[in-house]
Amino acid sequence: MITVNIIGSGNVATHLIATILQENEFVIQKVYARRAYMLEGLLSFSKITSRIEELEPADITIISVSDDAIAEVSSQLPYSNQFVVHTSGSSDISVIDSKNNAGVLYPLQTFSKTKKINFKEVPLCIESAKMPNLILLKKVAALLSDKVYIISSEQRRSIHVAAVYASNFVNHMYHLAHDICTEKNIPFEILMPLIQETAQKIKTLSPKDAQTGPAKRQDKKTILSHLEVINQPLQKEIYTLLTNSIIKSNV
Amino acid sequence: MITVNIIGSGNVATHLIATILQENEFVIQKVYARRAYMLEGLLSFSKITSRIEELEPADITIISVSDDAIAEVSSQLPYSNQFVVHTSGSSDISVIDSKNNAGVLYPLQTFSKTKKINFKEVPLCIESAKMPNLILLKKVAALLSDKVYIISSEQRRSIHVAAVYASNFVNHMYHLAHDICTEKNIPFEILMPLIQETAQKIKTLSPKDAQTGPAKRQDKKTILSHLEVINQPLQKEIYTLLTNSIIKSNV
């Protein structure tokens, strides 16, 4: 039996709480959130508190709050020499107040409150300086997900950057394509099979081998005709920069 | 029964031939390709020719060659007043020699020779100036795919640009993420669930509503820390430009 305290009421915290509740090996001791009302309906009233001083030592304390708040929240914990992890992709392990033993449990996925996620398939990046803590963390992570990776703070920072390219910037490309469709009265759904196939393709091909299109072919005639179609200066700048980057990648 | 001539031996041509062969309503009269040997094994020897003058009039002639070759090939056809379409996303309908009646049958998907595609799910953009030809083309397209759209040359040109953003540039984002992972000894597969979920999300949310990340939150601290991690000037330039574009899109 592993006892758990959780801090937070955001997207990651609520997905974590829901997943931990389903696993018999865990006992949630207490969940602390400033906005405790956000957790109503998710777990019983007696498990929720809006006063951090009510928390008692647990096998693992999971801090799942905004990056800027991790340091402060961890310093306010009413206990020391316990195992405390945060769930942030971009914060160093050292932001956790040194009165406790620090770790990281970073779920690499995009969470929305309204969309269900199968947590078993979410890659978990774990880190801890002390071996006994790492062993416990590995056990905790393996109960939550089938995909557990031991990742250093430096690697995690790079993963977070890579995730911005692979998810945030990708979604922005969808957004720009959506804008072009709207402008010309074209239903965006027409692009959906292409979008899905593009994501599927890299399951079996490296992105380099999967690359297609006028930039890959260095088809200057098509590139110039595309630049004629694009009206907005910022879209034009993006088209030019990414085209050059593709050409450079394939040299 | 609809008789068909096909010209070409590339990715789109071979996927089209394979799909048409499965449909009883079609009779392939002849396939012409300069590199006729590319079609070996796909259909019987008697149906293949490397001499364009052997083609005879058919209900529909489908020219599926590189953009630059469409005009020339269409002018070499040994018949006139027939219905001739090309399959290009970026070529105007008028590139087809005017001795025949022109049309377009553009499959909006990324094709690789090695990867199977369910053609029934490939959106087909069709165009034809003359109504009887458009009716025939609509019938042909509906036999091949469940997703048929009547699209003008002007719209098609914009769709082709949108597809560059939604597929070619998206794949390049995967490539840049892959480079970052390689540099730090991180397995690229760790990003796969995130990549697939990002593509799935826009089935139910608009790309604008699906946007997440530091740029969306205008989280300057994280943006600056990411720029510290990125070594290559071109990657840095892309990060900055796309971050600014996301911020601008959300104002």
Interface residues (C-beta under 8 A of the other chain):
Chain A: D67 D68 S90 L108 Q109 T110 S112 K115 I117 E121 V122 P123 C125 K147 Y149 I151 E154 Q155 R157 S158 I159 H160 V161 A162 A163 V164 Y165 A166 S167 N168 F169 V170 N171 H172 M173 Y174 H175 L176 A177 H178 I180 C181 E183 K184 N185 I186 P187 I190 L191 M192 P193 L194 I195 Q196 E197 T198 A199 K201 I202 K203 T204 L205 S206 P207 K208 A210 Q211 T212 G213 P214 A215 K216 D219 K221 T222 S225 H226 V229 I230 L234 E237 I238 Y239 L241 L242 N244 S245 I246 K248 S249
Chain B: D67 D68 S90 L108 Q109 T110 S112 K115 I117 E121 V122 P123 C125 K147 Y149 I151 E154 Q155 R157 S158 I159 H160 V161 A162 A163 V164 Y165 A166 S167 N168 F169 V170 N171 H172 M173 Y174 H175 L176 A177 H178 I180 C181 E183 K184 N185 I186 P187 I190 L191 M192 P193 L194 I195 Q196 E197 T198 A199 K201 I202 K203 T204 L205 S206 P207 K208 A210 Q211 T212 G213 P214 A215 K216 D219 K221 T222 S225 H226 V229 I230 L234 E237 I238 Y239 L241 L242 N244 S245 I246 K248 S249
